[in-house]
Amino acid sequence: MTGVRVPAMTAPDDQELVANARAGDADAFEELVRLHTPQLYRLLARMLGSASAAEDVVQECVIRAWRALPNFRGDARFSTWLYRIAINEGNRHLARESRRELLPFDDVLRDVPDVGAQTAELAEAGELREQLESLLADLPSNYRAAVVLRDVEGFSNEEAAELLDLDIRNFKSRLHRGRMALRARLEELTGT
């Protein structure tokens, strides 16, 4: 039939999946995890500076979210709630690690393939990205979290401040200091 338009099937939104998961539907929770895990992994990999640590902490986040799901009130978006759990788990991991022997950060994104980087221009952009990721990994964790949430993940100042449990002025201060530290390191590297 021509001219007949069939509406596209849309995936259920987070609210519907959360409601189903809270009612005991493990498949709905699995879908929520599938939808949000890539973003959690990216955030934690940058926050922790280690791909393997990020994988471990993402698993802890999923378990904690499943256990805490009955307490999710819906005051914030599910993704915001889940990011808050991830940040808390990431901070716990960093605190545990700081009590252990200090190890140098490894460049986590070196292990992540740059899909489609076939041209010289894309390869150069990948090298720049690796340098920026390395500089980001050298920032103190409180500055790094602010910069990653705002400049990498694209959260608004208000959302990022809420995720870090800071008032907006403190968040902006951390973000500014993190950006200035990155700028200073970039200037050192480029000699400008």
N, C-alpha and C positions, 0 to 999 in steps of 0.2 A: 504494500500500500504506500503510495506516495502522498506526501503532504500531511500524514498523520505523525504527530510527534509523541513519542513515548517518553515519559519522564524518567530521568536517570535514577537509579537506585542510589541512595546516599547512605553513607555509613552512619550508624547511630552516634549522636553527639556524646560528649563526656557525661553530661547530666544523666542521660538515659543509661549509659553503661555503669555509672556509679550506682544508680538506683538498683539496677539488676544485680550488680556485684554485692551490694549491701544485703540483698535478698538471698544471697548464697550462690549466685550464678558465677562459678569459677571461670567460665568462658568469657564472660563480660569483663572480669578483672584481667584475664589474660590479654584481652583486646586493649584495655587501658594501658597495660604494661607495654604491649607491642607498639602502641602509638607514641608513648612518652619516653621509652628507654633510650632511643638515640640521642635525644636532647640531654637527658640526665647523664649519659656516658660522656658526651662532649663537655658538659659543665664540669663534671668530676675529674675528667682527664686533665683539663686545664687547671683546675683547682689543686689537684694532688700532684701533678707533674709525673704521673705514672699510669700507663695503660692498664697494667695488671691490677694496680690498686683501685683504679676506677671501676674495673669489672667487679671486683670484690665488693666495693661499696655500693654499686648499683644493686647487687644481689641483696645486700643488707637493707637497702631502701625498699625494695619490692616486698621483702618479708615484713618490714616495719609497717609499710603502707597497708598490707593485707590485714595485719593484726589491728591496726588503728582505724580501718575503714568504718567500723560501726560508730566511731566518734567523729567522723567527718561531718561537720555541720552544714557545709555548703556556703559559708559566709564569703569565701573566696573561691575562685575557680579551682577545679581539681588540679590542674597543672601547677598553679601557684602553691597549693598545699603540698604537692609531691616535690616540687623544687625545694620547699622549706625543709622537708624531711631529708632530701639529698644534701643540702648545705649543712644541716645538723650532723648527719652521718659523716660527711666529709671533714667537718671540724673535729669530730670525735677521732676519726682516723689520724688526722694531723696531730692531735694532742697525744695519741698513743705513740705515734712515730717520733715525736719530739722527745719523748722520754727514753727512746731507744737511741742507739748510735746514729748520729747524723750522717746521712748519705747524700751525695750530690744528686741534684735533679737530673733525670734523663729527659731528653727531648721526646715527649710522648708522641708528637705527631710525625716523627721520623718513620714510625712503624705504620702509619696510616697511608695507604696508597692514594696518590693524587690522580683520581680517575680522569682520564682524558688529557693528561698533561703531555701532549705529543709535540706541540710547537715550542720553539725556543722562548717565546713570550710567556707561555704558561709555565714553563720550567723555571724561568726567572722569577715569576710571581710566586712559585712554590718555594724557591730559595728564600725570598723575602719573607714569606709566611713562616718558614722554619726559623728564621732569625728572630722575627717578632715573637713567636711562641717561646723561643729560648729566653728572650728578654723578659717575657711575661712570667715565665717559670721562676725567674730570679727575684721577682718582687716578693715582699713580705705577704703572707697569706691574706691578711685583711685587705690590703690594697689590691691584690690579685683578684680576690672574689668580687670586689666592686667593679673593677675594670672588665672582668669577664662577663658579669651579668649585664652591665650597661652597654659596653662597646662591642662585645662579641655576640652575646645572646640576644641583644636588642631590647631588653626590658627597659621600661621607663624608669626615671629616677625614683618615683614613688613605689613602683613594684619592686625594684631591686632593694630599696631601703626596707620595705616590709619583709622581703625574703631574708635579709640579713638581720632583722629585728633591730633596726637603727632608726632614729628620727632622721628626717630628710636632711637636716644640716650636717649631721655627722656623716651620713652617706656621701653627700656632695664633697665633704672635706676629704674622705678616703679616696673617692674617685679622682679628685683633683691631684692629690698627692701621688696616687698611682700613675696617673697620666704624666705628671711632671717627672717622675722617676724614669718612666719609659722614654720620655723625650730626652732626658739627660744621657741615658745609656745609648740611645740612637745617635745622638750628637757625638758621643765618644767614639762610636764605631765608624761613623762616616767622616769624622774630622771636621765637622762644620760647627 
